[in-house]
């Protein structure tokens, strides 16, 4: 699993790789150029003009695929960090969640965190960027973690009456809270503390065994996990 790992040139195809259709090479060149500009100067540096110049394409070409500068920026971020939604379920809920949160916190302590914080800030006044950020970055990760939690319910590991979206907010919300407000560090022990605290409240204990059936949980499945993670 790569969850919020460092930017790696090997993680995205080179724009000029032989055999790729011209349009695909151009699209990847735009994503690479936008990602590089985000790293170098943040969202302000990733203008359509700057991206077009670095990618060697026209602005018309960029607008053919993306409606706005914010949309390009989010997709460029996703291009570099997109594999972070992978959540292998080993059957050990605490280990899976701790590993995922630890990796995301580690990434957010670096340049990826600064860029994400800027994207979140800009999204407050840019509805198109906010929608892209939710659909391309947040929701795939919530859906993947929802599946992990529902499987834990099926195994009888956690209570069937939990509200999965709320549990996801409790687990991952503090990372974004600390990322944007910077009132506390995203320290290495944060993941263990978050998972331990949340699981202590939702674990299925012997006294709960005769409680509500699994069908009574208010999870709504993956689709019911809509919201910020």
N, C-alpha and C positions, 0 to 999 in steps of 0.2 A: 504494500500500500504506500502511495505517496500522498500524504495529506499536508498540503501547505509547504512542500519542500522548497529548497532554494531554487532560484532560476537556473536552468540548465540548458545550454545550447543544444544538447542532444535530445531534449524533450520536445522540440518542435522542428518540423522539416525545414530544410534550407529552401529558400524561395526558388533557386535555380536548379533544383534537382532534375536531372534528365528524365524524360518520360511523363512529366506532369503536364496536363493541359495548360495552355497559356493563361486562361482565366484563373485557374487554381494557383498557379505560380504568382500571379499578381495579387490575389487575395491574401496569400501567405506573406508576401512581401509587405503588404499593408499592415498586417497583424504584427509582424516582427518589428517594423519601423515604429509603429505606435507603442509597442511594449518597450522598446529601447528608449523612446522619448519619455515615457512615463517614469522609467527608472532614472533617467538623467535629470529631468526637470519637473516631474510631476504632471498633473493634469493640464496646467497652464502651457506646458511645452508641447503637448500633443494636439496641436491645432491641425485642422484638415490640411492647411497649406504645408505645414512642416512634415506631416506624415506623407503627403503626396510627393514632396520633394525627396525625402529620404527613400521612399519605396520606388521611386522612378515611375510613378503613374500619375494620371491626371486626377483632379478633384472630381470630375464627372465619374470616373471609374470607382472612386470611393463611395460616392453617393448612390451608385448603382446597387451596393450591398448594404450600406448603413444609412439610416435617416439623419443621424446627428453625430457630432463629435463625441458626445458621451457614450453613444452606442459603440463607436469604434473603440473607445477606451476600455469599456467593460469587456468586450470581446477579446481585446488584446491582453487584458489581465487574465481572462479565462484561458486564453491560448497558452500563456506561460504557466498557469497554476491549475489548469482544468482537471487534472487527474485526481485532485484532492477529494472528490466525492466517493472514491472507492472505499467501501467499508466491509472488509471480509469478516464474516460472522464465524468466529471460532467456537462459539458456544459458551464463552466466558464473557458475560455482559460487561463486567467491571473492567476487564482487560481491554476489550474492544473500545469502549467509550473513553477510557483513560488514554489509550494510545492515540485515538483520533484527536482528542482535545489537546493533548500534549504537543502533537505535531503542528496543529493549527496555531497554538500559542507560540511555538518556536518560530514559525514563519512570520507571525505578526510582530515578533520582536525585531525583525529585519526590515528591509526596504519594502517588502510586500505589504507589511502592516501600514507603513506610511501612505502607500498608494491607496490601499483599501479605505483608510480613514478619510482620505481626501475624496474618494468616490462617494462614500456615505454622506459626507458633508454636502457635496454638490448635489446629490440626489434629493436633498430636502427642498430644493427649489427648481429641480429639473425632473418633471414627471416622466419623461421618456427614459432618462437615465435610471430613475428609480425602478421603473418597470423592467428594464433590461437587467438591472442588478438583481432584482428578485428572481426573475425567471432563469437567468443564466448562471448565477452564482449561488444564491441562497436556497432556492427550492430543490434543486437536485440533491443538495446535502441534507436537507430536512427529510426528503423522501427516503434516502438511503438509511438515515438513522432511525426513521420511523419503522422501517422494516426490521431493523435489529431489535427494537423495543418490542414489536409485536411478536417476534419469534421468542423473545424472553418470556412474554406472557404465556405463549403456548407451551413453553417448557415448565411453567409453574414457578418461574423464578421471581417474577414481580406481580403485583396485584393487577387483576383484570379490569379494575374500575378506574385506573389512572386516566388522566387527560393527557394524551401523548403530546399534543402541541405545547401544553404548559410545561411538561417535563423537558422538552427540547429547549424551551426558553430558559428554564432554570439551569440547564447544563451549559448551553452555548452563549446565552445572553451576556454573562459576565465577561466573556472574552471581548465582545464588541464594546461593552460598557467601558472596560479598562483601555481598550484600543483608542476609543474616541475621546474620552475625558482625561485619560492618563493620570488619574488620581492614585492608582496603585499599579505596580508593575505586573507584567504578564510572566510571573516567575515560574521556575521549573516545577514547583510544588503545587501550582494552581490546579492542574488537571486532577491529581490524586484527591485533593481536598474537595473539589466540585463533585466528582463522581461518588466519593464516599458519603458526602452530605446528602446528595439527592437519593442515592440508592438506599440509604438508611431509612428514608421516608416512604419508599415505594416497594420495598421487598415484600414478598408474600411470606407471611409467618404462619405457623401452624394454626393460630387462632383465626386466621383469615381464610383458611381453606374452605370453609363452608359459605363464604361470602358470595357476592354477585357473580353470575356466570360471565364467561369471557365476552359474550355478546353484549353485556351491559357496559363495557368500557366506552368512554367518550373519545375515541381516537379518530374515527372517521377514516382509518387507513391512511396510506400515503397522501391521498388528496386532502385528508383532514388536517394535515400538518402545515397548511398555508400560513405564512407569516415569516417574520425575521428570525434567523437563527444565528 
